[in-house]
Amino acid sequence: MKKKQTQEKAKIKSLAAQRVKELSGDSDWTILQQIVQEIESDFIVREQKQYSVEKLRELLTEEVELRYNDDETLKQELLDGIPSRYAISLWRKKKGWEEAVWGKIKDTGLFTPEKRAAVIRALYEKATTTKDTNAAKLYLTLSGDYVEKGDGRSSDVMDIFREINQQLHKNKTS
């Protein structure tokens, strides 16, 4: 009897996983993966430590219950499709996962032009009021008025600054 129940649960799980894929359409990520990415992006924005896989699974269940409360059939299909902790840990290791999470972070408005301007303004204030040369150097690098000469070798930090600078100037002209 127990074996039959286990087989029935496995069949339900398999059908639910297939249905989750169908509901996700052409996306690279299933609906459930996208929800987990949103949860992870939220803890990054709040500067919390990374959730355990078990906690992510719990939060995923809660989120599905909240989002799909008005459609009992869909909610149950998604709940049945929630994978094991091991499967969720594999999601986190999948190529493109971090980029997808950062895409969700960008969607939250964390990197709006206003917020970028506030950071640049703060750099300017620090450079001019406290005479902080590092703040001045970074401010001038971001403005495009300063380029580190160096010894020809590339610095990871300066590469990041240059990339930020290019993005800021590209966004001004777009």
C-alpha positions as CSV (number, residue, x, y, z in Angstrom):
1,M,0.0,0.0,0.0
2,K,2.8,2.4,0.9
3,K,4.6,1.7,-2.4
4,K,1.5,2.6,-4.3
5,Q,1.1,5.9,-2.4
6,T,4.7,6.7,-3.2
7,Q,4.3,6.0,-6.8
8,E,1.1,8.1,-6.9
9,K,2.9,11.0,-5.3
10,A,5.8,10.7,-7.8
11,K,3.3,10.7,-10.7
12,I,1.6,13.8,-9.3
13,K,5.0,15.5,-8.9
14,S,6.0,14.6,-12.4
15,L,2.8,15.8,-14.0
16,A,3.0,19.0,-11.9
17,A,6.6,19.6,-13.1
18,Q,5.5,19.2,-16.7
19,R,2.6,21.6,-16.2
20,V,4.9,24.2,-14.6
21,K,7.2,24.0,-17.7
22,E,4.1,24.4,-20.0
23,L,2.9,27.5,-18.0
24,S,6.4,29.1,-18.3
25,G,6.1,29.4,-22.1
26,D,9.2,30.4,-23.9
27,S,11.1,31.7,-20.9
28,D,14.5,30.2,-20.0
29,W,13.2,29.9,-16.4
30,T,10.1,28.2,-15.1
31,I,7.5,30.2,-13.1
32,L,8.8,28.6,-9.9
33,Q,12.5,29.4,-10.7
34,Q,11.5,33.0,-11.4
35,I,9.8,33.3,-8.1
36,V,12.9,31.9,-6.3
37,Q,15.0,34.5,-8.3
38,E,12.7,37.3,-7.0
39,I,13.0,36.0,-3.5
40,E,16.8,35.9,-3.8
41,S,16.9,39.4,-5.3
42,D,14.9,40.7,-2.4
43,F,17.3,39.4,0.2
44,I,20.3,40.9,-1.7
45,V,18.5,44.3,-1.9
46,R,17.8,44.1,1.9
47,E,21.5,43.1,2.5
48,Q,20.5,39.9,4.3
49,K,22.6,36.8,4.3
50,Q,21.7,34.2,1.7
51,Y,18.8,31.9,2.5
52,S,19.3,28.2,3.0
53,V,17.7,26.0,0.3
54,E,15.2,24.8,2.9
55,K,14.2,28.4,3.7
56,L,13.9,29.2,0.0
57,R,11.6,26.3,-0.5
58,E,9.4,27.5,2.4
59,L,9.3,31.0,1.0
60,L,8.5,29.7,-2.5
61,T,5.6,27.7,-1.0
62,E,4.3,30.8,0.8
63,E,4.7,33.0,-2.3
64,V,2.8,30.6,-4.5
65,E,0.0,30.4,-2.0
66,L,-0.2,34.2,-1.9
67,R,0.1,34.9,-5.6
68,Y,-2.2,32.3,-6.8
69,N,-4.8,32.3,-3.9
70,D,-7.6,33.2,-6.3
71,D,-6.9,30.3,-8.7
72,E,-7.0,27.1,-6.6
73,T,-6.3,24.8,-9.5
74,L,-3.2,26.7,-10.7
75,K,-2.0,27.2,-7.1
76,Q,-2.2,23.4,-6.4
77,E,-0.4,22.6,-9.7
78,L,2.4,25.0,-8.7
79,L,2.6,23.7,-5.1
80,D,2.7,20.1,-6.4
81,G,5.5,21.3,-8.8
82,I,7.7,22.6,-6.1
83,P,10.9,20.5,-6.4
84,S,13.1,19.0,-3.7
85,R,15.7,21.0,-1.9
86,Y,18.4,19.3,-4.0
87,A,16.7,20.5,-7.2
88,I,16.5,24.0,-5.9
89,S,20.2,23.9,-5.0
90,L,20.9,22.8,-8.6
91,W,18.9,25.8,-9.9
92,R,21.2,28.1,-8.0
93,K,24.2,26.6,-9.7
94,K,22.7,26.7,-13.2
95,K,24.4,28.9,-15.8
96,G,22.8,32.3,-16.0
97,W,21.2,32.1,-12.5
98,E,23.1,35.0,-11.0
99,E,22.5,37.1,-14.0
100,A,18.8,36.4,-13.8
101,V,18.7,37.3,-10.1
102,W,20.5,40.6,-10.8
103,G,18.0,41.2,-13.6
104,K,15.3,41.0,-11.0
105,I,17.2,43.4,-8.8
106,K,17.4,45.9,-11.6
107,D,13.7,45.5,-12.1
108,T,13.1,46.6,-8.5
109,G,14.4,50.1,-9.3
110,L,17.6,49.8,-7.2
111,F,19.7,51.3,-10.1
112,T,17.5,54.1,-11.2
113,P,19.1,57.3,-12.6
114,E,18.0,59.2,-9.5
115,K,19.8,56.7,-7.2
116,R,22.9,56.7,-9.3
117,A,22.9,60.5,-9.3
118,A,22.6,60.4,-5.4
119,V,25.6,58.2,-5.2
120,I,27.6,60.4,-7.5
121,R,26.5,63.5,-5.6
122,A,27.6,61.8,-2.3
123,L,31.0,61.1,-3.9
124,Y,31.3,64.7,-4.9
125,E,30.4,65.9,-1.4
126,K,32.9,63.6,0.2
127,A,35.6,64.6,-2.2
128,T,35.0,68.3,-1.7
129,T,34.2,68.5,2.0
130,T,36.6,66.0,3.5
131,K,39.2,66.3,0.7
132,D,39.1,62.5,0.3
133,T,41.4,61.8,-2.7
134,N,39.9,58.4,-3.4
135,A,36.4,59.9,-3.6
136,A,37.7,62.6,-5.9
137,K,39.5,60.1,-8.1
138,L,36.4,57.9,-8.3
139,Y,34.1,60.9,-9.0
140,L,36.4,62.2,-11.8
141,T,36.8,58.7,-13.2
142,L,33.0,58.4,-13.4
143,S,32.7,61.8,-15.0
144,G,35.2,60.8,-17.7
145,D,37.6,63.6,-16.6
146,Y,40.3,61.2,-15.2
147,V,41.8,58.1,-16.6
148,E,44.4,56.1,-14.5
149,K,47.6,55.8,-16.4
150,G,49.1,52.8,-14.6
151,D,51.7,50.4,-15.9
152,G,49.7,48.9,-18.7
153,R,48.3,46.2,-16.5
154,S,44.6,46.2,-15.9
155,S,43.2,46.6,-12.4
156,D,40.0,44.8,-11.7
157,V,38.7,47.9,-9.7
158,M,39.6,50.3,-12.5
159,D,38.0,48.0,-15.0
160,I,34.8,48.2,-13.0
161,F,35.1,52.0,-12.8
162,R,35.6,52.2,-16.5
163,E,32.6,49.9,-17.2
164,I,30.4,52.1,-14.8
165,N,31.7,55.2,-16.6
166,Q,30.9,53.8,-20.0
167,Q,27.4,52.8,-18.8
168,L,26.7,56.2,-17.4
169,H,27.9,58.0,-20.5
170,K,26.0,55.6,-22.8
171,N,22.8,56.2,-20.8
172,K,23.3,60.0,-21.2
173,T,23.4,59.7,-25.0
174,S,20.6,57.2,-25.4
